Amino acid sequence: MTAAAYMTVLGSLFAILTGFLINSEYSTLRQAQNLVGIEMAGASGLAYASASLPPADTGLVQASLVRYLGAVEQSEWTMLENDPAGRSRAASELSSLSRLVFSYGPRPYAPSVTTDAMQTSLATITESRRQRLSIATVTLPLPLFVLSVVTGMALILGALIVALRNGPRYAMVAAGIVLIVGFDLTAVLAISAPFAGPFVVSTAPIVQLAAEITNGEYLSWLVNR
């Protein structure tokens, strides 16, 4: 009877804790994915703006942008998974892209509208990437997760005591509680790292944009031909 009484309290506490953790970690995962979208919107804007430059300069800017996107897709996620405080090849490519974009500011043949748009888009890329790197350093709140594990184990223990005391007909209830506790804790861990594990931020928008730029879809003289 005591175990059954405590199961209600433990079940409520476990549901609140895991519900909070799942909601928090999923929000972080969605935020990281949204930042990738904002970063790609900035990259797309930069590619569009660069098309107003002379063809040779447009080629230089877009080639540098494609190298940056490739570095993000190929090395950034691996770095964020293993060492979020490290430095990936994307940082060097972004630095080169920034120097190239700002070098057009004082050039007399480059329209100020174009250079301003390029610099604004570059700022969007830089800011979004910085926020993405910051999210990668956020870890699962260990004390809350440990408390969830302890509460879940206590809930399972109570279910087993009730099942043993009242006979085999309660075994299915105990098995269901074991499964629920296991699934909830697994779900928390699965979404706790936006750049590692089974549920990670997708790189599909990065690959798609790099392919579009490479195929000349941001070259006005090819698109309008």
GIZI-V935254 format. One record per residue. N is the residue number from 1. RES is the residue in three letters. SS is DSSP state (~ for helix, > for strand, _ for the rest). Layout:
N_RES_SS + N_RES_SS
//
This chain:
1_MET__ + 2_THR_~ + 3_ALA_~ + 4_ALA_~ + 5_ALA_~ + 6_TYR_~ + 7_MET_~ + 8_THR_~ + 9_VAL_~ + 10_LEU_~ + 11_GLY_~ + 12_SER_~ + 13_LEU_~ + 14_PHE_~ + 15_ALA_~ + 16_ILE_~ + 17_LEU_~ + 18_THR_~ + 19_GLY_~ + 20_PHE_~ + 21_LEU_~ + 22_ILE_~ + 23_ASN_~ + 24_SER_~ + 25_GLU_~ + 26_TYR_~ + 27_SER_~ + 28_THR_~ + 29_LEU_~ + 30_ARG_~ + 31_GLN_~ + 32_ALA_~ + 33_GLN_~ + 34_ASN_~ + 35_LEU_~ + 36_VAL_~ + 37_GLY_~ + 38_ILE_~ + 39_GLU_~ + 40_MET_~ + 41_ALA_~ + 42_GLY_~ + 43_ALA_~ + 44_SER_~ + 45_GLY_~ + 46_LEU_~ + 47_ALA_~ + 48_TYR_~ + 49_ALA_~ + 50_SER_~ + 51_ALA__ + 52_SER__ + 53_LEU__ + 54_PRO__ + 55_PRO_~ + 56_ALA_~ + 57_ASP_~ + 58_THR_~ + 59_GLY_~ + 60_LEU_~ + 61_VAL_~ + 62_GLN_~ + 63_ALA_~ + 64_SER_~ + 65_LEU_~ + 66_VAL_~ + 67_ARG_~ + 68_TYR_~ + 69_LEU_~ + 70_GLY_~ + 71_ALA_~ + 72_VAL_~ + 73_GLU_~ + 74_GLN_~ + 75_SER_~ + 76_GLU_~ + 77_TRP_~ + 78_THR_~ + 79_MET_~ + 80_LEU_~ + 81_GLU_~ + 82_ASN_~ + 83_ASP__ + 84_PRO__ + 85_ALA__ + 86_GLY__ + 87_ARG__ + 88_SER__ + 89_ARG_~ + 90_ALA_~ + 91_ALA_~ + 92_SER_~ + 93_GLU_~ + 94_LEU_~ + 95_SER_~ + 96_SER_~ + 97_LEU_~ + 98_SER_~ + 99_ARG_~ + 100_LEU_~ + 101_VAL_~ + 102_PHE_~ + 103_SER_~ + 104_TYR__ + 105_GLY__ + 106_PRO__ + 107_ARG__ + 108_PRO__ + 109_TYR__ + 110_ALA__ + 111_PRO__ + 112_SER_~ + 113_VAL_~ + 114_THR_~ + 115_THR_~ + 116_ASP_~ + 117_ALA_~ + 118_MET_~ + 119_GLN_~ + 120_THR_~ + 121_SER_~ + 122_LEU_~ + 123_ALA_~ + 124_THR_~ + 125_ILE_~ + 126_THR_~ + 127_GLU_~ + 128_SER_~ + 129_ARG_~ + 130_ARG_~ + 131_GLN_~ + 132_ARG_~ + 133_LEU_~ + 134_SER_~ + 135_ILE_~ + 136_ALA_~ + 137_THR__ + 138_VAL__ + 139_THR__ + 140_LEU__ + 141_PRO__ + 142_LEU_~ + 143_PRO_~ + 144_LEU_~ + 145_PHE_~ + 146_VAL_~ + 147_LEU_~ + 148_SER_~ + 149_VAL_~ + 150_VAL_~ + 151_THR_~ + 152_GLY_~ + 153_MET_~ + 154_ALA_~ + 155_LEU_~ + 156_ILE_~ + 157_LEU_~ + 158_GLY_~ + 159_ALA_~ + 160_LEU_~ + 161_ILE_~ + 162_VAL_~ + 163_ALA_~ + 164_LEU_~ + 165_ARG_~ + 166_ASN_~ + 167_GLY__ + 168_PRO_~ + 169_ARG_~ + 170_TYR_~ + 171_ALA_~ + 172_MET_~ + 173_VAL_~ + 174_ALA_~ + 175_ALA_~ + 176_GLY_~ + 177_ILE_~ + 178_VAL_~ + 179_LEU_~ + 180_ILE_~ + 181_VAL_~ + 182_GLY_~ + 183_PHE_~ + 184_ASP_~ + 185_LEU_~ + 186_THR_~ + 187_ALA_~ + 188_VAL_~ + 189_LEU_~ + 190_ALA_~ + 191_ILE__ + 192_SER__ + 193_ALA__ + 194_PRO__ + 195_PHE__ + 196_ALA__ + 197_GLY__ + 198_PRO__ + 199_PHE__ + 200_VAL__ + 201_VAL__ + 202_SER__ + 203_THR__ + 204_ALA_~ + 205_PRO_~ + 206_ILE_~ + 207_VAL_~ + 208_GLN_~ + 209_LEU_~ + 210_ALA_~ + 211_ALA_~ + 212_GLU_~ + 213_ILE_~ + 214_THR_~ + 215_ASN__ + 216_GLY__ + 217_GLU__ + 218_TYR__ + 219_LEU__ + 220_SER_~ + 221_TRP_~ + 222_LEU_~ + 223_VAL_~ + 224_ASN__ + 225_ARG__
//
